[in-house]
Amino acid sequence: MLPEPSRRQTILRLSLPIIAGMLTQSLLNLIDAALVGSLGQVPLAGVGIGGYAMFLTTAVVFGLSSGVQAQTARRHGEQAWGRRALPLNAGLAIALAVAGPLTLLCLWQAPRLLALITQDPAVGAVAVEYFRWRVLSLIPVAMIFCFRGYWNGIQQTGLYLRIILVMHAINVVASLGLIFGLAGLPAMGAAGAGAGTSLSLFAGLAIWAGLSLRHATGSGFLAERPRRHALLTTLRLATPHSFQQLWFAAGYAVLFLILGRIDTASVAVGHVLVNLSLLLILPGVGLGMAAMSLVGQALGRQAHGEAHRWGWDVVRLAWCCLGVLALPMLLFPEAVLRLFLHDPALVDLGRLPLQLTAVMIVLDAAALVFAQALLGAGANRTVMTTTLTLQWLVFLPLAWWVGVGLDQGLLGIWWVQLGYRCLNSAWFVLIWQRRHWQSLAL
């Protein structure tokens, strides 16, 4: 049963800009790959490896977004208008303190870091050059997470979409010019894609900062130095989420190592299935980020019953949205797979796993939404321990045992993953229903 129309409109108003922004980010990654792909497979592979290394590095500061958003939403719900931006100030200070030294470390140790991911010297050389250009923007990335958290926390999610579209436009133009040496710019090859992306992130940071200076000073933006309590609270909230993101990404690397022990075909099909699922769950993540703000604001008003109801309203809407998106994969798996795979044997191998993926996406709705909603309540450590326990102590060992040990291959691993997603959602439902998160202070 869908939520009431007024509540449904509130959820969609908050979540649709976030979902659109995430989808455009995924589209831009495909465009970047297409631009570099024209240079050959070595530059394309190098950019892919360098991009994955940047994803792992970014995970260290990823939790700043939810840490700032949860506190901002709570202050907004309390109607503490002059204190709403104090978590943003703390987040920006932490971003500078963490991302600055990490940038220098990555620039220095880039060859060693990339050597852990690829042993091909040609691919590694491209990856190192691309990664070094990308990691220059780590401070802007960390600060943009903070700004996004603040504006999402006060329900101004439309800014995220508008700014990210401007950033994407800058990225495409700059990357084209720097990759191919257009308009008098140096022809940097694959490294030009990294330089163009970093340039767009610096531009995005300037836009976020300018808007905040104009509209958030009344909420305390840069009005005072962050106090010790604000810094510690933001760190307490951000650290578990960043740790979770880092190890969650590493879990996918282990999954592909397991698939590699089966055969190359399983790796190829697995890549398609994972990328499709990660793309199609974005609406669930966007809806969950809306739940983060709604739950946080309700708790700020001491409306505990309302906070609990918002969680379930968003879950019901997520089930419907993800069900519609999953339907083509369930009913027409061969047609979907032929968009990515041209070998009939690979299409046949992926048919039933893709149908299982469609079911997983819908089952995952409760976990996606409640995890974000719990972040809005400040239960970041609970989300981290639940997610990583089930991934690393349940799913990955069982995937190895069933897929490799019992020789059940890709299909066996995907059946295990279906059971893991069921358990994951059930666990988050239980946490939500126990309501211990309602007593957490921020």
Secondary structure, DSSP 4 states (H G I P E B T S, - for coil): -PPPHHHHHHHHHHHHHHHHHHHHHHHHHHHHHHHHHTT-HHHHHHHHHHHHHHHHHHHHHHHHHHHHHHHHHHHHHTT-GGGTTHHHHHHHHHHHHHHHHHHHHHHHHHHHHHHTT---HHHHHHHHHHHHHHHTTHHHHHHHHHHHHHHHHTT-THHHHHHHHHHHHHHHHHHHHHHHTGGG----THHHHHHHHHHHHHHHHHHHHHHHHHHSGGGTTTSSPPPHHHHHHHHHHHHHHHHHHHHHHHHHHHHHHHHHHH-HHHHHHHHHHHHHHHHHTHHHHHHHHHHHHHHHHHHHTT-HHHHHHHHHHHHHHHHHHHHHHHHHHHH-HHHHHTTT---HHHHHHHHHHHHHHHHHHHHTHHHHHHHHHHHHHT-HHHHHHHHHIIIIIIIHHHHHIIIIIS--HHHHHHHHHHHHHHHHHHHHHHHHHH-GGGG---
